[in-house]
Amino acid sequence: MAKPVHIGLLGLGTVGSGVVRILQENRASILERAGRPLELRRILVRDLHKKRAVSVSPDLLTTSPADLLDDPEIEVIVEVMGGVEPARQYLAEALRRRKHVVTANKELIAKEGHPLLDLATRSGVFFLFEASVAGGIPIVKALRDSLAANRISQLMGIINGTTNYILTRMARDGSSFEEALREAQARGYAEADPSSDVDGYDAAYKLVILASLAFGTRVPVERVYIEGIRSVTPVDIAYARELGYVVKLLAIGKDLGESVQLRVHPTLIPQEHPLAAVSDVYNAVFIEGNAVGQLMFYGRGAGDLPTGSAVVADLIEVARHLERGPVIPACSCYTQKPLLPMGKVTSQFYLRMEVLDKPGVLARIAGAFGEAEVSLASVIQKGRGIQPVTLVFVTHEVAEENLRRALDQIRRLPCVHAIKNVIRVEGERP
Ligand SMILES: NC(=O)c1ccc[n+]([C@@H]2O[C@H](COP(=O)([O-])OP(=O)(O)OC[C@H]3O[C@@H](n4cnc5c(N)ncnc54)[C@H](OP(=O)(O)O)[C@@H]3O)[C@@H](O)[C@H]2O)c1
């Protein structure tokens, strides 16, 4: 029998329990694939007496990180604790001691991933993070290995299940954002404090990880344009539908050659686009490569077993290479392209405004658009006689700075009561 690979697990919550269950239930097939048995040696938790979702020997549990870090038998540390500190500190220490690391922690990778990857390279050990983006979808390895022959020009992802669930409910039932959020919380899809999800930060962490793999360039997460879904209303979703679109929270990355653009915001996409069919808590990443063309990866972006599936796959990769001597994938960032400022980013826009219903109003608004070189693809007027009426526009593609200029002027027109919403549009309607 081959010598086991001893694992130290940091955390035994949702993902940690999924990892343990998979290691227990798929033991035989994992041994076949890894070449050595994967064995848990210690598990770090905060509370030794908490009831656990999986059965593990109480002797494995500890509250002392030194029990894992100081143990020379432990070759791999799996981090599923969450948060930046103390996870960063424990992983840095593990890497210095030449232990391989597998983590699911997107916040940590997005904020501190590069120094940790550099440290791993210097120590000659693995630092793998498949589970950090889109849970069970094998997108990190796909970008790193399977698509390595391509120049990736763009990626668009629905990479936050909570917001996708909320937007799906709003579209299906006409519920408000607040009602849909309460339902997501009741089903365990949203945290009591949902801001990391609904304000777009979770998706931004994942986007910078994907962009570093796809475009080979590092962008600090603080520089990503981020807009959450709190301002999306059922009214906008209904108008979008009338125009042939659905509203999704998209994480968008584009490589423009000299620069890159990275942004997270609610987006109208054509009903025919493959991402439009991605509903409920499902995630998907749509990619365009110059050799492979268009690809879409679809699946469960969270949960104990889907995320555990990605963690254990990384463990198997480590175990295989321990057998043969490691071929360590170093940091994938080989260029340093500047981020395109949002003002220069071009897209189409959906705009909803309330205006007085009287002759000449549309002409004045159209004039303001024209002066800023914004041209219109469609206009809908809703209501007649009751003041104010709603106007909905979809523009042709235009730079954000031009649109902002037009809106500043439109806002000052006495006939305009309010600009109620502005949402970007991606993808051509057929
Ligand atoms: N949940 C998902 O579906 C999902 C999907 C993809 C990625 N992730 C990522 O996976 C990681 C874990 O998420 P999770 O949902 O499994 O979290 P969780 O359920 O809150 O579990 C966290 C675990 O870490 C332990 N822990 C936390 N801080 C600790 C500390 N300072 N010292 C010792 N133990 C500590 C906790 O111990 P106690 O149990 O004793 O409190 C708990 O067992 C996060 O980075 C998350 O972003 C999660």
Ligand as a Chemical Component Dictionary entry (heavy atoms), coordinates in Angstrom:
data_LIG
# 
_chem_comp.id                   LIG 
_chem_comp.type                 NON-POLYMER 
_chem_comp.pdbx_formal_charge   0 
_chem_comp.three_letter_code    LIG 
# 
loop_
_chem_comp_atom.comp_id 
_chem_comp_atom.atom_id 
_chem_comp_atom.alt_atom_id 
_chem_comp_atom.type_symbol 
_chem_comp_atom.charge 
_chem_comp_atom.model_Cartn_x 
_chem_comp_atom.model_Cartn_y 
_chem_comp_atom.model_Cartn_z 
_chem_comp_atom.pdbx_ordinal 
LIG N1  N1  N 0  -19.910 27.823 1.225  1  
LIG C1  C1  C 0  -19.704 27.697 -0.085 2  
LIG O1  O1  O 0  -20.554 27.208 -0.819 3  
LIG C2  C2  C 0  -18.395 28.152 -0.689 4  
LIG C3  C3  C 0  -18.206 28.061 -2.073 5  
LIG C4  C4  C 0  -16.972 28.428 -2.633 6  
LIG C5  C5  C 0  -15.972 28.899 -1.808 7  
LIG N2  N2  N 1  -16.208 29.022 -0.462 8  
LIG C6  C6  C 0  -15.125 29.533 0.373  9  
LIG O2  O2  O 0  -14.715 28.490 1.258  10 
LIG C7  C7  C 0  -14.302 29.035 2.498  11 
LIG C8  C8  C 0  -15.090 28.396 3.640  12 
LIG O3  O3  O 0  -16.456 28.660 3.484  13 
LIG P1  P1  P 0  -17.561 27.908 4.361  14 
LIG O4  O4  O 0  -18.876 28.299 3.803  15 
LIG O5  O5  O -1 -17.237 26.468 4.491  16 
LIG O6  O6  O 0  -17.350 28.627 5.782  17 
LIG P2  P2  P 0  -17.959 28.194 7.208  18 
LIG O7  O7  O 0  -19.103 27.264 7.037  19 
LIG O8  O8  O 0  -18.171 29.457 7.968  20 
LIG O9  O9  O 0  -16.758 27.375 7.902  21 
LIG C9  C9  C 0  -15.582 27.972 8.367  22 
LIG C10 C10 C 0  -14.824 26.957 9.219  23 
LIG O10 O10 O 0  -13.562 27.506 9.552  24 
LIG C11 C11 C 0  -13.386 27.474 10.981 25 
LIG N3  N3  N 0  -12.709 28.728 11.336 26 
LIG C12 C12 C 0  -13.008 29.974 10.916 27 
LIG N4  N4  N 0  -12.140 30.874 11.434 28 
LIG C13 C13 C 0  -11.294 30.158 12.219 29 
LIG C14 C14 C 0  -10.185 30.503 13.043 30 
LIG N5  N5  N 0  -9.775  31.777 13.168 31 
LIG N6  N6  N 0  -9.544  29.512 13.694 32 
LIG C15 C15 C 0  -9.949  28.234 13.584 33 
LIG N7  N7  N 0  -10.988 27.834 12.813 34 
LIG C16 C16 C 0  -11.651 28.797 12.146 35 
LIG C17 C17 C 0  -14.765 27.400 11.579 36 
LIG O11 O11 O 0  -14.674 26.734 12.832 37 
LIG P3  P3  P 0  -15.973 26.431 13.763 38 
LIG O12 O12 O 0  -16.801 25.477 12.934 39 
LIG O13 O13 O 0  -15.451 25.808 14.983 40 
LIG O14 O14 O 0  -16.639 27.754 13.953 41 
LIG C18 C18 C 0  -15.515 26.588 10.528 42 
LIG O15 O15 O 0  -15.371 25.213 10.765 43 
LIG C19 C19 C 0  -14.492 30.546 2.371  44 
LIG O16 O16 O 0  -13.273 31.126 1.957  45 
LIG C20 C20 C 0  -15.519 30.673 1.265  46 
LIG O17 O17 O 0  -15.427 31.897 0.560  47 
LIG C21 C21 C 0  -17.385 28.662 0.110  48 
# 
loop_
_chem_comp_bond.comp_id 
_chem_comp_bond.atom_id_1 
_chem_comp_bond.atom_id_2 
_chem_comp_bond.value_order 
_chem_comp_bond.pdbx_ordinal 
LIG N1  C1  SING 1  
LIG C1  O1  DOUB 2  
LIG C1  C2  SING 3  
LIG C2  C3  SING 4  
LIG C2  C21 DOUB 5  
LIG C3  C4  DOUB 6  
LIG C4  C5  SING 7  
LIG C5  N2  DOUB 8  
LIG N2  C6  SING 9  
LIG N2  C21 SING 10 
LIG C6  O2  SING 11 
LIG C6  C20 SING 12 
LIG O2  C7  SING 13 
LIG C7  C8  SING 14 
LIG C7  C19 SING 15 
LIG C8  O3  SING 16 
LIG O3  P1  SING 17 
LIG P1  O4  DOUB 18 
LIG P1  O5  SING 19 
LIG P1  O6  SING 20 
LIG O6  P2  SING 21 
LIG P2  O7  DOUB 22 
LIG P2  O8  SING 23 
LIG P2  O9  SING 24 
LIG O9  C9  SING 25 
LIG C9  C10 SING 26 
LIG C10 O10 SING 27 
LIG C10 C18 SING 28 
LIG O10 C11 SING 29 
LIG C11 N3  SING 30 
LIG C11 C17 SING 31 
LIG N3  C12 SING 32 
LIG N3  C16 SING 33 
LIG C12 N4  DOUB 34 
LIG N4  C13 SING 35 
LIG C13 C14 SING 36 
LIG C13 C16 DOUB 37 
LIG C14 N5  SING 38 
LIG C14 N6  DOUB 39 
LIG N6  C15 SING 40 
LIG C15 N7  DOUB 41 
LIG N7  C16 SING 42 
LIG C17 O11 SING 43 
LIG C17 C18 SING 44 
LIG O11 P3  SING 45 
LIG P3  O12 DOUB 46 
LIG P3  O13 SING 47 
LIG P3  O14 SING 48 
LIG C18 O15 SING 49 
LIG C19 O16 SING 50 
LIG C19 C20 SING 51 
LIG C20 O17 SING 52 
# 
